[in-house]
């Protein structure tokens, strides 16, 4: 289930006083972002991304973007700084979905390279409306959990059950069911790894002495046709032109997996089809992706890429997806 579920039936209303009421904006066709996700409401596309209170932009055509100068979350809930030492206002890697007539926004609170982290939840009737703090959805703690509570991604299965996947390094990508109270209803299960523990071929981690060598993160599940497609990012982001981020994908007939690549190798065993990597001409590396079946009928893939021409600056990539005869996604 993709995030672009809002329909024209939702009527536009001005934001309530005090919520993003001081907007300044400028238009651009080259948007600098990190960890982008997309949503659609009333004919307007929204991109949300990592930044102070979350960066955001809007567009009518996905070509010219209006960059908003106030954060999407103007007031960071106080519990976040209490729960995550060192976290202040630089919010990471959101996801957003329309489910049961309400928008649900998950966002990451962490500090670089450590796994004392939390995923917060907010909700609203409208994208540009008043958002309610729904508290902590899931948290991880150093020396307690062998996973990292960042990089959330929602998906709804065929029974209208909401799930969330998340994870970065440690033991990899996690999945759990979300209950009607919007809390985890099942124990997290690992559904993808880059390297198994103790793998002698896993390279040293150049970014963190805590996170280990299992360089996989940023999960996103797209339900399309008869499969759930799990997109993940391999290797290392956040190093500008020295980044070697890339995207892999696997699929499963059920949301719980197992997710396998085109050769049948399970993603829990390091499997995955390489989907996108830097070409060293336009982009040095690319990753942290999402994919959507748009209201126009096309399927679009988005991520951030480290631009060669802009000396490693992170900018928005949008590419259409086409489907092979055996049901695998590929970029046009």
Beta strands, then each sheet from edge to edge (+ up, - down):
strand 1: 25-28
strand 2: 37-41
strand 3: 44-49
strand 4: 51-52
strand 5: 55-59
strand 6: 65-68
strand 7: 90-98
strand 8: 103-109
strand 9: 117-124
strand 10: 132-140
strand 11: 153-156
strand 12: 162-166
strand 13: 173-177
strand 14: 189-192
strand 15: 216-224
strand 16: 227-234
strand 17: 246-252
strand 18: 273-277
strand 19: 283-293
strand 20: 299-307
strand 21: 314-323
strand 22: 329-331
sheet 1: 1+ 6- 5+ 3- 2+
sheet 2: 4+ 7- 8+ 9- 10+
sheet 3: 11+ 12- 13+ 14-
sheet 4: 15+ 16- 17+ 18-
sheet 5: 19+ 20- 21+ 22-
end
